Amino acid sequence: MADGQVKHDYHLVDPSPWPIVGSIGAFIMAIGGVAYMNANGLFGYHGPAIFFIGLAIVLYVMMSWWRDVIREAEIAKDHTPVVQLGLRYGMVLFIASEVMFFVAWFWAYFGAFLFVDEAQQATRFAVTGGVWPPAGIEAFDPWHLPLMNTLILLLSGTTVTWAHHALQQDDRKSAIQGLWLTVLLGAAFTSVQAYEYAHAGFSYSGNIYGATFFMATGFHGFHVLIGTIFLAVCLGRVYAGHFTPKQHFGFEAAAWYWHFVDVVWLFLFFSIYVWGGPDVVVH
């Protein structure tokens, strides 16, 4: 080029403070977590305060960093088709990592569930009695609150798809309606799960059933909460005039994430609530 500049489709990001600030926040969180678990250590009983200071820094970095990405897309127009392709690959890899995250919890659950009377696992046999659910555990009725939450999530999958197709047709009114319904359904799921947890007939500690149940369903509930916030931000961006029928990857990423959450719940529902529920005792 005559002016010494090379024209290309890639986005070379500007220098940003957020990686180093985010690292500092994460480090402070780690120090606070360690201090909380070791109250007699260097920081005494200040662990929770240190942890939440680090958490506040991390949350601030997240909001600021994502704000900058939105500005790159909406104002600077840096998200060319090539850049969008890279963002899609990144989101696919992120969801794949989340799949493996849940594989770990399912592995722990099925390891205890399917081999409850394994001869080499004498300790497991002692605490479960060789049956699943273990003796003394009052498992949830899968056809009550769990079924209700299943229907809520399945319906939310249709509403977010409706919003996506509306956005592709440049029907912003319908997109807003679909997103509002999805966000409300996500909040409803969280509320029902909180009610379910409050009335659980077992606890997290003291038994392998409670530990595997709450880790698997609890982390899924956390992902539903994150997905609800993700979609609420997309709703705000639609109100702000963001997204076009041809360029709306931020919304697509949220929709992909939401469908991933739906699929994980279906597997949770049938494997933990139904197959490992009160009506099927495994020896």
C-alpha positions in Angstrom: 0.0 0.0 0.0 1.2 3.5 -0.8 0.6 4.8 2.8 2.5 1.8 4.3 -0.6 0.1 5.7 -1.7 -3.4 4.8 -5.4 -4.0 4.4 -6.6 -7.4 5.7 -9.7 -9.0 7.2 -8.2 -9.8 10.6 -8.7 -7.8 13.8 -5.5 -6.9 15.6 -6.7 -6.0 19.1 -5.5 -2.8 20.8 -3.5 -3.0 24.0 -5.8 -3.8 26.9 -5.4 -3.7 30.7 -7.9 -6.5 31.3 -5.7 -9.6 31.0 -3.3 -8.4 33.7 -6.1 -7.0 35.9 -8.1 -10.1 35.6 -5.1 -12.2 36.5 -4.6 -10.1 39.6 -8.2 -10.5 40.6 -8.1 -14.3 40.1 -4.9 -14.5 42.2 -6.6 -12.5 45.0 -9.6 -14.9 44.8 -7.3 -17.9 45.1 -5.5 -16.3 48.1 -8.9 -15.6 49.8 -10.1 -19.2 49.1 -7.0 -20.7 50.6 -7.2 -18.4 53.6 -10.8 -19.3 54.1 -10.0 -23.1 54.1 -7.1 -22.5 56.4 -8.4 -20.1 59.0 -5.3 -20.4 61.2 -3.0 -19.4 58.4 -1.3 -16.2 57.4 -4.5 -14.2 56.8 -6.5 -15.6 59.7 -10.2 -15.2 59.3 -10.0 -12.6 56.5 -10.3 -15.2 53.8 -13.9 -14.5 52.8 -13.3 -10.7 52.5 -10.2 -11.3 50.4 -12.0 -13.7 48.2 -14.9 -11.3 47.5 -12.5 -8.5 46.8 -10.9 -10.7 44.1 -14.3 -11.7 42.9 -15.4 -8.1 42.5 -12.2 -7.4 40.4 -12.9 -10.4 38.2 -16.5 -9.4 37.6 -15.5 -5.8 36.8 -12.9 -7.1 34.3 -15.5 -9.4 32.7 -18.0 -6.6 32.2 -15.4 -4.1 31.0 -13.8 -6.6 28.6 -17.1 -7.7 27.1 -18.1 -4.0 26.8 -14.9 -3.5 24.7 -15.7 -6.5 22.5 -19.2 -5.1 21.9 -17.7 -1.7 20.9 -15.4 -3.5 18.5 -18.4 -5.1 16.9 -20.9 -2.3 16.9 -18.8 0.9 16.6 -15.4 0.0 15.1 -16.9 -2.7 12.9 -13.9 -4.9 13.5 -15.8 -8.1 13.4 -15.4 -9.0 9.7 -16.6 -12.4 8.4 -13.1 -13.9 9.1 -13.2 -12.6 12.7 -16.7 -13.9 13.2 -15.5 -17.3 12.0 -12.8 -17.3 14.7 -15.3 -16.3 17.3 -17.5 -19.2 16.3 -14.6 -21.7 16.6 -13.9 -20.2 20.0 -17.4 -20.7 21.2 -17.6 -24.2 19.9 -14.4 -25.1 21.8 -15.7 -23.4 24.9 -18.9 -25.5 24.8 -16.8 -28.6 24.2 -14.8 -27.9 27.3 -18.0 -27.5 29.2 -19.2 -30.9 28.0 -16.0 -32.4 29.4 -16.6 -30.6 32.7 -20.0 -32.3 33.0 -18.5 -35.6 31.9 -16.5 -35.5 35.2 -19.6 -35.2 37.4 -21.5 -37.9 35.4 -18.4 -40.1 35.7 -18.5 -39.7 39.5 -22.2 -40.3 39.6 -22.3 -43.5 37.4 -19.1 -44.8 39.1 -21.1 -44.9 42.4 -24.5 -45.8 40.8 -23.6 -48.6 38.5 -21.0 -50.2 40.8 -22.7 -49.7 44.1 -21.9 -53.3 45.3 -18.5 -53.6 43.8 -16.5 -56.1 45.9 -13.3 -54.0 45.6 -15.1 -50.9 47.0 -15.8 -52.1 50.5 -16.1 -48.6 51.9 -18.7 -47.7 49.2 -20.7 -50.8 50.0 -20.6 -49.9 53.7 -22.1 -46.4 53.2 -24.7 -47.4 50.6 -25.8 -50.8 51.8 -25.2 -52.2 48.2 -28.3 -50.4 46.8 -28.9 -47.2 44.9 -30.4 -44.8 46.1 -28.5 -45.7 49.3 -30.5 -46.8 52.4 -32.1 -43.8 54.2 -32.0 -41.5 51.1 -35.4 -40.1 50.1 -34.8 -39.4 46.4 -36.9 -36.8 44.5 -40.0 -37.9 42.6 -38.9 -37.3 39.0 -42.5 -36.7 37.8 -43.0 -33.7 40.1 -40.6 -30.7 40.3 -37.9 -32.3 38.0 -40.5 -32.9 35.3 -41.7 -29.3 35.7 -38.2 -28.0 35.2 -37.7 -30.2 32.2 -40.8 -28.8 30.5 -39.7 -25.2 31.4 -36.3 -25.7 29.8 -37.7 -27.4 26.7 -40.1 -24.5 26.3 -37.3 -22.0 26.7 -35.4 -23.8 23.9 -38.3 -23.1 21.6 -38.6 -19.4 22.7 -34.9 -18.7 22.1 -35.2 -20.3 18.7 -38.2 -18.1 17.9 -36.2 -15.1 19.0 -33.3 -16.2 16.8 -35.4 -16.7 13.7 -37.2 -13.3 14.3 -33.8 -11.6 14.5 -32.8 -13.2 11.2 -36.0 -11.8 9.6 -35.3 -8.4 11.2 -38.4 -8.7 13.3 -37.0 -7.0 16.4 -40.4 -6.9 18.2 -40.8 -10.7 18.0 -37.1 -11.1 18.9 -37.7 -9.1 22.1 -40.8 -11.1 23.0 -39.0 -14.4 22.5 -36.0 -13.2 24.6 -38.2 -12.0 27.4 -40.0 -15.3 27.6 -36.7 -17.2 27.6 -35.2 -15.0 30.4 -38.4 -15.5 32.4 -38.4 -19.2 31.9 -34.7 -19.4 32.9 -35.6 -17.5 36.1 -38.5 -19.9 36.7 -36.2 -22.9 36.4 -33.8 -21.4 38.9 -36.7 -20.7 41.3 -38.1 -24.2 41.1 -34.6 -25.7 41.6 -34.1 -23.5 44.7 -37.4 -24.7 46.1 -36.4 -28.3 45.3 -33.1 -27.9 47.1 -34.8 -26.3 50.1 -37.0 -29.4 50.5 -34.4 -32.1 49.8 -34.5 -35.2 52.0 -30.7 -35.5 52.0 -27.7 -33.2 52.3 -24.6 -32.6 50.4 -22.3 -33.9 53.0 -22.2 -37.3 54.7 -23.4 -39.4 51.7 -22.2 -40.2 48.2 -25.7 -39.8 46.7 -26.1 -36.2 48.0 -22.5 -35.2 47.0 -22.9 -36.5 43.4 -26.5 -35.2 43.1 -25.8 -31.7 44.2 -22.5 -31.3 42.3 -24.1 -32.4 39.0 -27.5 -30.6 39.3 -26.0 -27.7 41.2 -23.4 -26.9 38.5 -26.1 -27.3 35.9 -28.2 -24.8 37.8 -25.3 -22.4 37.9 -25.0 -22.7 34.1 -28.7 -21.9 33.7 -28.1 -18.8 35.8 -25.2 -17.7 33.7 -27.2 -18.5 30.5 -30.1 -16.4 31.8 -27.8 -13.5 32.4 -26.2 -14.0 28.9 -29.6 -13.8 27.3 -30.7 -10.8 29.4 -27.6 -9.0 28.1 -28.6 -9.9 24.6 -32.1 -8.6 25.3 -30.7 -5.3 26.4 -28.5 -5.1 23.3 -31.6 -5.7 21.1 -33.3 -2.8 22.8 -30.1 -0.7 22.2 -30.4 -1.4 18.5 -27.5 -3.9 18.3 -27.5 -7.0 16.0 -28.5 -7.2 12.3 -30.0 -10.1 10.4 -26.5 -10.9 9.0 -24.4 -10.1 12.0 -25.5 -11.2 15.5 -23.0 -13.6 16.7 -23.3 -12.4 20.3 -26.9 -13.7 20.3 -26.0 -16.9 18.5 -23.4 -17.7 21.1 -26.0 -17.2 23.8 -28.5 -19.4 22.0 -25.9 -22.2 21.5 -25.0 -22.0 25.2 -28.7 -22.3 26.1 -29.3 -25.3 23.9 -26.2 -26.9 25.5 -27.7 -26.3 28.9 -31.0 -27.9 27.7 -29.3 -31.0 26.4 -27.3 -31.5 29.7 -30.5 -31.2 31.7 -32.2 -33.9 29.7 -29.4 -36.2 30.4 -29.4 -35.3 34.1 -33.2 -35.8 34.3 -33.2 -39.3 32.8 -30.0 -40.5 34.4 -30.2 -39.0 37.9 -33.9 -38.4 38.6 -35.5 -41.2 36.6 -33.0 -44.0 36.3 -31.5 -43.4 39.7 -34.7 -42.3 41.3 -36.9 -43.8 44.1 -38.8 -46.1 41.8 -35.8 -48.0 40.5 -33.6 -49.6 43.2 -30.2 -50.8 41.8 -28.4 -53.6 43.6 
